[in-house]
Amino acid sequence: MSVRLLCVYASSLVVLVGAAARGPDALPKEIVFAVRASMGPHWYENFGTYSNEPERPAYSRGGRLCVLDTGNGAVRDLVNDPEGGVRDPQVHYDGRRILFSYRKGGTPAYHLYEVNTDGTGLRKLTDGPDDDIEPCYLPDGGIVFTSSRCRRFVNCWFTRVATLYRCDGDGANVRALSASIEHDNTPWVLPDGRIIYMRWEYVDRSQVHFHHLWTMNPDGTNQTVYYGNQMPGTVMLGAKPIPGSRGVVAAFSPDHGLPEHAGYVTVVDPTLGPDEPSSARRISRTPWFRDPYPLRDGRYLVATGRRIVAMEEDGSVSEVYRLRDDPLTLELHEPRPIEPRPRERVIPSHVDLSKASGACVLADVASGRNMAGVRPGEITQLLVLEQLPKPVNFSGGMEPLSMWGTFTLARILGTVPVEADGSAFFELPAMRPVFFVALDARGLAVKRMQSFTSVQPGETLGCVGCHEPRTTTAQSRPQLLALRRPPSRLRPVEGVPDVPDFPRDIQPILDRRCLPCHGTEVAQGGVVLSGDRTPLYSVSYETITLRRLVADGRNEPRGNRPPRTIGTSASRLLKLADGSHHGALATQSEMAVLRGWIETSATYPGTYAALGCGMAWVPLPIEQMRRRCGPCHNRPRPEHRSPAESLIFGWASAANPGMLCNLSRPELSALVRAPLSRDVGGTGACREAVLSGVQDPLYRGILDAIRSAGAWLEREKRFDMPGFRPNQHYVREMQRFGILPKDLAPLARVDPYATDRKYWDSFAVK
């Protein structure tokens, strides 16, 4: 594809429509901007391809990098590639070079490029199969950018993740700065030399509510919240420092975010700390503005649709530029002035790349917000968990990892001691997203972190306490007890799988301790804890979830819960296994396995290979069931607790039968037994005998549908079934990432647990 440099765009010249109200002289002489089609619907869905449709691009077409002369309205192209893509320009400190991301037409990946402002000297800085986007010059001569080199997928969507990296000014020596399993976006340098960026996370929290501003040093150390991590419901994108102030301006995109980083132009003053809502002041009147850039005179250059506008502090705008004759699919992005600017402070690096670990110092685990009732010395150790990245994804939901809970797997790395004064000092593997659970002497959770942290090689990270306000410092006192010794090493939890798997590790415990009273045939109290398979999970897993026997955080827009309200201390399952419930007494080793499973978010599979596999559809005769069952199941009711009561018709196009369908033993399915009276072989669970007997046509129709789904599952296999092989998308991505061999035979056996482990371990710093 040809690329035209330094060409006046005469064929569709756009006349400057009334420069800003203060007049053209008040604007920068020249403005660089990108032209491309907007993508979506998500703010992060604009590069790469889709995991479930690998030939379908998520990137846009129509790549132009343009310079506007604000004096006469002339526009010239630095890059014009109709089949390519251009994004994220930033002007060098000297005002003579522009750094940007460019995907050449006919190629799938963005890479970093640099070009002189007069259109000469176009050069490629990075290469490879992955996308490099959102670059920013660093004052030490390097470049920070985001990249899909992290080799992971969005945990709740089909597209790739991009996290923070840095390289030299010529593109050499690329190194990861972030260990996040979700997106880090739009890095920029603050005057004090730190990098501000948006971090998306959902450890024990909703996947769509926490996308807030964080900072780090240019070497990746000292990752700290800047604003908003306690405030759900906004995606804070494109933050940039405002000249002459301590604040930044950003696009605050509502809810889970609008396409292409659109949002309300918002000014954030960090003076009052990261948790003060009044620190954020909305300027724009609508959320359809992108890429605000602060000017020295107190205004902001902003893109909106096919326009660039100058925005005043009161939200009023005056048009600077309008795209007219180009295809209507194209829009304007990232307007930035072409002019010299001062370098920010250079922060010396504290990373030691010869090391594979760092350390963490915790001053007092009981010091912090929402720690009322935690007694000194009550917390005796920390459980260290790792959030595990996803190598592929196939849906916007959490199935089949959990029922309405976590979207991710977690790995137990081990425990470290907490001293009598509440302090801890311990090693952590570098570049791994970790979070902590504070445990008491019985091994029960007192407090969960509900966020994550990481350390760079050789970094020592300091924390005041557990969820302490970022505006506080540690209390002055004699040397911490933990600092009187070398850092503790992680101690593995003996006898507990580091990545628990419900069918493999939990179901055998239920079989031994619970089935005598809660088998499919017995079902005392209407509770069944058998391992029989349902369309997505097992009867026992669905029972435990529906009856809320495990407090795993759920998928809710909240965090920092009070002590002992999440995790093992709040999970009734452990109480039911301590001998007090009809003599059901798990051994110490069994209790340890149960605790480990709960603290790792109580997932069903222990492998991401379960994604997109073994999820059966039951072709139930819905219309007939609606007519016969609808009078009792026509709407949700607050008192519904059992699966039978929660079967609903009348408010959706189809029922979700869940554990009412036993695919392992269809004739024992609650969906056919509950509507039958006891005298004809049913359980009589329904208020009235809806089915007349086993010859009732509806009975036969339901049973045939369940058998059909069971037969399908026997052929297609689930992750815990002999002969299972991960689906083609999982295999393809693992081959692309170098985990599985490229020449893998079509029917070759793939061990999902070993493959996942090799993938996760590939991120370890050697």
C-alpha angles and dihedrals in degrees: 000000000000119000120206117210126200095001123155106234095231101152093070103016111178116212116223105258106217106314116235116312091257088061135256093285090065092061126078110271092241134021126195119209141161129241120205142126115278117242134199157047086219125052090237097044100098109097140045126018136287122271094221094042105033094180093053113094122220090194125092132238129228107071119194132154107198140184120211121205101213092198098063104009095243118150126203128187121233090180127012116178112153093194095040134071133239127190148149106031119187126183119230121244090256092055092231103093135053125208116203146150118257133183109194116224112269093024127097105217137068118227134183118267136176128206135175116251090246090059098255129116101037107181136172116234105181136030142179140093096295132079121258112193144154098038124187130186115244123215091236091062097262132109130237117204143152122251144178087225083105086081100219140115133232106272093229103030145045100256137089126265125236121204134177124291136162134208140174120277091265094050097259128129099032111195133176117245098180134054095191118140089210134047127305108191147188103006119197134169122252120214091256090058099256122127117240117203144153117262123196117202142154112182103164088340141092115297094222105045111059117070107131144155119279135169136213137172116262089257091056097255127127099030104190137166113258101183143345110014091132093048116079127200108051135089107213108205139175099009115187131176118257112230113247095016141077092237138090135218121224142162107257102204111200125242110340092348139269124257120286097008097297117163148120114309101242135180118215122200108195095194094104094046134258098294104054111107093201089062089078115073119189115221108173121070096220133034096238099098125107139198103002113203118193117229125206093250095062098264131110132228106223136177120221121171108307095345141083113209138181109233124205125212090261092057096253115137138203122198118251100173139359129197108224121162101030119101111291090239091070122089138177124259142179105007110194132170119250103226138109118274135185121266116247124238115290113233112205115237119255096186121118106200091189089072129076096202146041134197141240128215117200115191101196123351092201093056114095148063121320094011097124113147097022106130123216108267094015092113109065104168145009123234108215115211131183124217106227121221121236117241093199140355137203110185147027091245137076095243129153094012092065144342106258091326135089125000093201143057121237130206126215108232095177144264134287128197126255114213126231091263091055095255128131134185118187146151123254129192109253123251097014123124103237136174133186138232116200108222132196126221090279092055094252124139116259096171137000124211098224091196133057141238137189140193132223120230107289095005122136110207120202128209128183096208145304111324091337118178109264090230092066132081131207116280116256111255141132119298114304112259091231091059092059089078138039116279115284118249120228110269113212116235101245118231094007121110110240090223106031120213117203101216092042102039110018105033094062089057091051090047091055100040107026114026097079087071102019107042122131093260097041104035099168110202088010090284118135121187101172122133093236111139124253124193092279110006137357131290092250096048092050092046092052091048099044092047091048095234090151126054101208101156095260120217099296134143095244141083143177095057121191118273118288095009097108133038129016098341091058098040115105092200091077092051090051089055099048096086097262094099106076091311096301100153123174119203121249091257091049091050090051090054091048091050092049092050093050094047091051088061099268098267124179102224125037092212136061088221085083089073114111093002136105096005104140127204115215111213094214122179090250099175094052091046091049092055095047101034101028097088090069099028105042100116142012116273127200092226093057109120109146123069091244092056092048094058102112135190131176100045100064137035093250141013124251102221097182113167092002085085114069105196093182094056107013095183089061093054113129088223090070100028101049096059090049122086118238094249091065097044102276133116096241090225092143117081090240132026098256093176119056095209145307090299092057107121091229091052090052092046093052094044093048090051092052092047090050091053091047091052090050090052092050089055099041098037133212125239093265096049126096111258095027117155123183116248125266096262093055090048093047095052093045088053092048090051091050095246096113121037117263091231095053110152114247094245098031116137115256119196102215096198094049092044093051091048093051089050094050093044090053088076094057115117107240 
